[in-house]
Amino acid sequence: MKENKLKVSFFVQAKRTDKKGFVPVIGRISVGRTHSGFSTKCKTPLTLWDSRKQRLIGKSAMAVSVNQKLGECTALIHTRFHELSERKETFTATDVRDDYQGQIHRQALLLESFEEYLTLTKERIGIDRALKTFKLRTYQLSLLREYVKKKHKVSDIPLSQLDKAFIEGFEYYLTIDRKLKRSSISSTLSTLQTIVRMAVKKGVLDFYPFLGYSYERPKGEPRNITQDELQKIIDLEIEWENYRIVRDLFVFSCFSGLAISDVRNLREENIVLEEGELCIKGRRMKTKTPYRVQVLPPAQTIMNRYRGIRAGFVFDVPTTDVILNGMHYIQRNIGMETPLTFHMARHTFASLITLSAGVPIETVSRMLGHTNLRTTQIYAVVSSERIHRDMQKVQQRIQDTFTLKL
């Protein structure tokens, strides 16, 4: 391939304009009939790019800096091309690019990149990631590994081979072969999308394979229990102490809105007296966002029942397995058909205990420690009794304000 000429060109990707109006500058190496793209790790305002000269217009600090870097890239690629010409009879544009990037014997792989992402996630457990998130991502990796092995007959594939067809095939596999729910499929594809974005940001990928591809993202559904079901849970006679503790903690969460991880980590110092009212103040384990909720009488009764058992903490919470088994036991013994999960207590606090009592959704959002009001709206279920009560107020206000004569 010594007779083939080298050409180095640059272009911008207008479709990838960021919030500041900048677009990435992409390089392309051409050797004979072979072509290979690479990231220059440079960005420019689209208005400054001269597509004919393949450089930035003007003499601003940005234009001078970027143009200088593009010139250096071109010179270095030519150097690598001539070195390869001395060593090999035949080579491609990809060989030149790999040599230029110092990756002759190294190619970024999909599953390997996923494993690196898992390692980073594991290191952040307890900081801004939960253990269950790590377990979920581990399961998603197993699904992707399974797909690559069964459908592509390889142990791993280069990230550069990731394209729209691969993503569509993976979604089909999760839907038809694995028969997963839409929410699980959406979550798995979202994780894959995150890994791809990281690869593009690092310059490992010169294109974004998810561009133009969309998948269904199911809307969150509220999962609260009814007032009758809550009363049945409160009245349920439970002999085994561990299941009785699970029931009490669930009821506590129904009247406080705390997630199980926050209940487990609730310390005595989080119980404070403000404006004459007993309150729980802290930061959510999941998001580290602050929350503040007043201690309602049922929640205080349960707190008083268990305080002092575990030094420094309000509760001595059983293991996850005991909680799961305990929730199943409660569901079965109150005659509830749908599965009962601990997180439903949080939804119940939002819909049954607060919103249905007329507490503004902004206040509920603050008590739950949500970072987005839309999340609270998913929790919100307005009962027919609440609608009737509110419309009665509207009716009374209209009668007192307007008089209609026919």
Long-range contacts (C-beta under 8 A, 24 or more apart in sequence): 1-31, 1-32, 1-88, 1-89, 1-90, 1-91, 1-92, 2-85, 2-89, 4-31, 4-32, 5-31, 5-32, 6-30, 6-31, 6-77, 6-78, 6-81, 6-96, 7-31, 8-73, 8-74, 8-77, 8-78, 9-54, 10-40, 10-54, 10-55, 10-70, 11-51, 11-54, 12-44, 12-46, 12-49, 12-51, 14-46, 15-211, 16-208, 17-46, 18-43, 21-45, 21-46, 22-46, 23-49, 25-49, 25-66, 25-70, 26-206, 27-70, 27-73, 29-77, 29-93, 29-96, 29-97, 29-100, 30-93, 31-81, 31-91, 31-92, 31-93, 31-95, 31-96, 32-92, 32-93, 34-92, 34-93, 34-94, 35-93, 36-92, 36-93, 36-94, 36-96, 36-97, 37-97, 37-206, 37-207, 38-97, 38-100, 38-101, 38-203, 38-206, 39-200, 39-203, 39-205, 39-206, 40-69, 40-70, 40-73, 41-203, 42-66, 42-69, 42-70, 73-100, 76-100, 107-158, 107-160, 108-158, 108-159, 108-160, 108-199, 108-204, 108-205, 109-156, 109-157, 109-158, 109-159, 110-144, 110-148, 110-156, 110-157, 110-158, 110-159, 110-162, 110-195, 111-141, 111-144, 111-145, 111-148, 111-155, 111-156, 111-157, 112-156, 113-159, 113-195, 113-198, 113-199, 113-204, 114-141, 114-144, 114-195, 115-141, 117-194, 117-195, 117-198, 128-287, 128-288, 130-261, 130-285, 130-286, 136-187, 137-191, 140-187, 140-188, 140-191, 140-192, 143-174, 143-178, 143-188, 144-170, 144-188, 144-192, 147-173, 147-174, 159-196, 159-199, 159-204, 159-205, 160-205, 162-196, 162-205, 162-209, 163-209, 164-209, 164-212, 164-213, 166-209, 167-192, 167-209, 167-210, 167-213, 168-213, 171-215, 182-216, 182-218, 183-218, 185-215, 185-216, 186-215, 186-216, 186-217, 186-218, 189-215, 190-217, 219-378, 220-375, 220-378, 221-378, 222-347, 222-351, 222-378, 222-379, 222-380, 222-381, 223-341, 223-343, 223-344, 223-347, 224-344, 224-347, 224-348, 224-350, 224-351, 224-352, 224-379, 224-381, 225-254, 225-336, 225-340, 225-344, 225-348, 225-352, 226-352, 227-352, 229-334, 229-336, 230-254, 230-348, 230-352, 232-334, 232-335, 233-330, 233-334, 236-330, 236-333, 236-334, 238-329, 238-330, 242-318, 242-322, 242-326, 243-322, 243-325, 243-326, 243-329, 243-330, 245-306, 245-317, 245-318, 245-326, 246-318, 246-322, 246-323, 246-326, 246-327, 246-330, 247-326, 247-330, 248-302, 248-305, 248-306, 249-302, 249-315, 249-317, 249-323, 249-342, 250-327, 250-330, 250-342, 250-345, 251-298, 251-302, 251-345, 252-298, 252-299, 252-302, 252-303, 252-315, 253-342, 253-345, 253-346, 253-349, 254-298, 254-345, 254-348, 254-349, 254-352, 254-353, 255-296, 255-298, 255-299, 255-349, 255-353, 256-280, 256-293, 256-295, 256-296, 256-299, 256-349, 257-291, 257-293, 257-346, 257-349, 257-350, 257-353, 257-354, 257-364, 257-367, 257-368, 258-293, 258-346, 259-284, 259-285, 259-286, 259-343, 259-346, 260-317, 260-323, 260-342, 260-343, 261-285, 261-286, 262-291, 263-315, 263-317, 264-315, 264-317, 265-313, 266-313, 266-314, 266-315, 267-312, 267-313, 267-314, 268-307, 268-312, 268-313, 268-314, 270-314, 271-295, 271-303, 271-314, 283-369, 284-369, 287-369, 287-371, 289-369, 289-370, 289-371, 290-369, 291-366, 291-367, 291-368, 291-369, 292-366, 292-367, 293-367, 296-353, 346-379, 347-379, 347-381, 350-376, 350-379, 350-380, 351-379, 351-380, 351-381, 351-382, 351-383, 352-381, 352-383, 355-380, 355-381, 355-382, 355-386, 356-382, 356-383, 356-385, 356-386, 358-386
